[in-house]
Amino acid sequence: MTDFPHAGVIGNPISHSLSPKLHGHWLKQYGLPGSYTAIQVVEDALEATLRALPEQGFVGINVTIPHKVNVLRFADQVTDRATLIGAANTITFKQDGTILADNTDGYGFISNLRQGAPHWDAKLGPAAVFGAGGAARAIIVALANAGVPEILLSNRTRPKAEALKAEFGTRIHVVDWVQAGTMLETATTVVNTTSLGMAGAQPFRVDMDNLRPDAVVTDIVYTPLQTEFLKTAAAKGCVTVDGLGMLLHQGVPGFERWFGQRPVVDDATRAAVLA
């Protein structure tokens, strides 16, 4: 064990994670002692890993696929937002041995939106959300908390969208995937939470003819940075916000807890992660 704090990210697979670049940049920028590493953890080893890491000097970890839900089972304390979302992406190992689970994905999403579109006002109109997976859960909670009056939700398999409506309430209205383009007629915030349009994935094929030019449009995909979804929106005159910032901003609360310094997400941060 060393006398400086360790942190990291666990997942399976994990080699693709940009989090070591992000936290490594911040540690160097602020001249802080510490380390941040990527750790591949299979599902059967999740609990044992969580118990062992504090003994190795770890003060916290980020959690990515496929452990975001299961990690809650082994936490001693769970924040309200992680409980509401039903998943955690940020774990803090307290000095008394307590494991605290939190979810900062919604925080990262809203912070990215506010930075990329400073004029964005949640209350101006409905939000159209494509997708009903884990990321959508965090984003729906964040949008509701920000004051969006209505959330129009569409998913390729409707039952998953209906399940979110049942869980999160009457502010959500489910639209069939074949009619998903109709959500854009009134939406002033438009979000793609699916993997459609990601490098190597299927393209995003929803008709976007009804997209309002005054809408703020964001995609949580960041490979490529400018997805066809965002390019189509920009051509309509919309303000667009790429998905990289959500990754960067969601890392802020954990870094502050673990290393005692609140980092700033700026152009240098983006450049370091993309390098």
C-alpha positions in Angstrom: 0.0 0.0 0.0 1.2 3.5 -0.8 0.6 6.7 1.2 -1.3 8.5 -1.6 -4.9 7.8 -2.7 -5.8 5.3 -5.4 -9.0 5.4 -7.6 -10.0 3.7 -10.7 -12.8 2.4 -12.9 -14.2 -1.1 -13.0 -16.1 -2.8 -15.8 -16.0 -5.7 -18.3 -14.7 -4.9 -20.8 -12.7 -1.9 -19.6 -9.9 -1.3 -22.1 -12.0 1.3 -24.0 -12.6 3.5 -21.0 -11.5 7.1 -21.3 -11.7 7.7 -17.5 -8.0 7.0 -16.8 -7.1 9.7 -19.3 -9.6 12.1 -17.7 -8.6 11.6 -14.1 -4.9 11.3 -15.0 -5.1 14.7 -16.6 -6.7 16.3 -13.6 -4.2 14.7 -11.2 -1.4 16.2 -13.3 -3.1 19.5 -13.8 -3.6 20.1 -10.1 -0.3 18.5 -9.0 -2.0 16.0 -6.8 -0.5 12.8 -5.4 -2.7 9.8 -6.5 -3.3 7.3 -9.2 -6.3 6.2 -11.3 -6.4 2.9 -13.1 -8.7 0.7 -15.2 -9.6 -2.7 -13.7 -11.3 -5.4 -15.5 -13.7 -7.2 -13.1 -15.9 -10.1 -14.1 -19.4 -10.3 -12.5 -18.5 -13.2 -10.1 -15.6 -11.2 -8.7 -17.5 -7.9 -8.1 -18.1 -8.3 -4.3 -14.7 -9.6 -3.6 -13.1 -6.7 -5.6 -15.2 -4.1 -3.7 -14.1 -5.5 -0.4 -10.4 -5.8 -1.4 -9.8 -2.4 -3.0 -10.0 -0.3 0.2 -7.3 -2.5 1.7 -5.1 -1.7 -1.3 -5.4 2.0 -0.7 -8.3 2.8 -3.0 -10.6 5.7 -1.9 -13.1 5.2 -4.7 -14.0 3.9 -8.1 -16.1 4.6 -11.1 -18.4 1.8 -12.3 -19.3 1.1 -15.9 -21.1 -1.7 -17.8 -22.1 -4.3 -16.7 -21.8 -3.6 -12.9 -23.8 -0.3 -12.5 -26.9 -2.1 -11.1 -25.3 -5.0 -9.2 -22.9 -2.8 -7.4 -25.9 -1.4 -5.3 -26.2 -4.8 -3.7 -22.9 -4.4 -1.9 -23.2 -0.8 -0.9 -23.7 0.2 2.8 -25.1 3.6 1.8 -26.9 4.6 -1.4 -27.7 8.2 -2.4 -31.2 9.2 -3.2 -30.4 9.7 -6.8 -28.7 6.3 -7.2 -31.7 4.7 -5.5 -34.1 6.5 -7.9 -32.1 5.6 -11.0 -31.5 2.1 -9.8 -27.8 2.1 -10.7 -24.5 3.6 -9.4 -21.5 4.8 -11.4 -19.5 6.3 -8.5 -18.3 4.5 -5.4 -16.6 6.0 -2.4 -14.8 4.0 0.2 -15.1 5.9 3.5 -12.4 5.8 6.2 -14.8 3.8 8.5 -15.0 1.1 5.8 -18.5 2.1 4.6 -19.2 1.8 0.9 -21.2 4.7 -0.5 -22.8 4.3 -3.9 -23.9 7.4 -6.0 -25.0 8.1 -9.6 -23.5 11.2 -11.2 -24.6 10.4 -14.8 -27.6 12.8 -14.6 -25.4 15.5 -13.1 -22.9 15.0 -15.9 -25.7 15.1 -18.5 -27.2 18.4 -17.2 -23.8 20.0 -16.7 -22.8 19.2 -20.2 -26.0 20.6 -21.6 -25.7 23.8 -19.7 -22.0 24.2 -20.7 -22.7 23.4 -24.4 -25.9 25.4 -24.6 -25.8 28.2 -22.0 -29.2 29.5 -23.1 -30.9 26.1 -22.6 -34.1 26.4 -20.5 -35.6 23.1 -19.3 -39.0 24.7 -18.8 -39.5 26.0 -22.3 -41.1 22.8 -23.6 -41.2 19.0 -23.8 -38.1 16.9 -24.0 -37.9 14.1 -26.6 -35.9 11.1 -25.4 -34.9 8.2 -27.6 -34.0 5.0 -25.8 -35.0 3.5 -22.5 -31.8 1.8 -21.2 -29.7 2.6 -18.2 -28.5 6.0 -19.5 -32.1 7.0 -20.2 -33.0 6.3 -16.6 -30.5 8.8 -15.3 -31.3 11.4 -18.0 -35.1 11.2 -17.4 -34.6 11.8 -13.7 -32.2 14.7 -14.4 -34.6 16.3 -16.9 -37.5 16.0 -14.6 -35.5 17.6 -11.7 -34.4 20.4 -14.1 -38.1 21.3 -14.7 -38.9 19.8 -18.1 -42.8 19.9 -18.2 -43.2 16.7 -20.2 -41.0 13.9 -21.4 -41.8 12.2 -24.7 -40.2 8.8 -24.7 -39.7 6.3 -27.5 -37.8 3.0 -27.5 -37.4 0.3 -30.1 -39.1 -2.1 -27.7 -42.1 -0.3 -26.3 -42.4 -2.3 -23.1 -39.1 -0.9 -21.8 -40.4 2.6 -22.3 -43.7 1.7 -20.6 -41.8 0.3 -17.6 -40.0 3.7 -17.2 -43.3 5.5 -17.4 -44.8 3.2 -14.7 -41.8 3.9 -12.5 -41.3 7.6 -13.1 -44.8 8.9 -13.5 -47.3 10.8 -15.6 -44.9 13.4 -16.9 -43.7 10.7 -19.3 -45.6 9.9 -22.5 -44.6 6.9 -24.6 -44.6 7.1 -28.4 -44.2 4.0 -30.7 -40.8 3.8 -32.3 -42.3 3.9 -35.8 -43.8 7.3 -34.9 -40.9 8.6 -32.9 -40.3 11.4 -35.3 -43.6 13.0 -34.3 -42.1 13.8 -30.9 -39.9 16.4 -32.5 -42.8 18.7 -33.5 -43.1 20.1 -29.9 -39.8 19.1 -28.3 -37.4 22.0 -27.3 -34.9 19.5 -25.9 -34.0 16.3 -27.9 -31.8 13.5 -26.5 -30.5 10.3 -28.1 -29.6 7.9 -25.3 -29.3 4.9 -27.6 -26.2 3.5 -29.2 -27.6 4.1 -32.6 -25.1 6.1 -34.6 -22.1 5.0 -32.6 -19.1 3.8 -34.6 -19.8 0.1 -35.4 -23.4 0.3 -34.4 -26.6 0.6 -36.5 -27.4 4.1 -37.8 -30.0 6.4 -36.2 -32.8 6.2 -38.8 -35.7 8.1 -37.1 -37.2 10.8 -39.4 -36.1 14.2 -38.1 -38.0 16.4 -40.6 -40.2 17.7 -37.8 -37.2 18.9 -35.7 -37.7 22.5 -34.5 -34.8 24.9 -35.3 -35.0 26.3 -31.7 -34.4 22.9 -30.1 -31.3 22.0 -28.2 -30.1 18.6 -29.4 -27.7 16.3 -27.6 -26.4 12.8 -28.2 -24.7 10.7 -25.5 -22.7 8.9 -28.1 -19.1 10.4 -28.4 -17.5 8.1 -31.0 -17.8 9.8 -33.3 -18.1 13.2 -31.6 -20.3 14.5 -34.4 -22.8 11.8 -35.0 -25.2 11.9 -38.0 -27.9 12.7 -35.5 -26.1 15.9 -34.4 -25.2 16.8 -38.0 -28.8 16.6 -39.1 -29.8 18.8 -36.1 -27.1 21.3 -36.9 -28.2 21.5 -40.5 -31.7 22.4 -39.2 -30.2 25.3 -37.2 -30.3 23.6 -33.8 -27.8 24.1 -31.1 -26.1 20.8 -30.7 -24.1 19.3 -27.7 -21.9 16.3 -28.2 -21.7 13.4 -25.7 -18.1 13.7 -24.6 -19.0 16.4 -22.1 -21.4 14.1 -20.2 -18.5 11.7 -19.6 -16.2 14.5 -18.4 -18.7 16.2 -16.1 -19.9 12.9 -14.5 -16.3 12.4 -13.3 -16.2 15.7 -11.4 -18.0 14.8 -8.1 -16.0 11.5 -7.7 -12.7 13.2 -8.3 -13.5 15.9 -5.7 -14.5 13.3 -3.1 -11.4 11.1 -3.7 -8.6 13.7 -4.2 -10.0 16.8 -2.4 -10.0 19.1 -5.5 -13.0 20.1 -7.6 -11.8 19.9 -11.2 -12.9 22.1 -14.0 -14.1 20.7 -17.4 -12.5 23.0 -20.0 -11.0 22.8 -23.5 -7.8 21.4 -22.1 -9.7 18.5 -20.4 -11.4 17.6 -23.7 -8.1 17.8 -25.6 -6.4 15.5 -23.0 -9.1 12.9 -23.2 -9.3 13.0 -27.0 -5.4 12.8 -27.4 
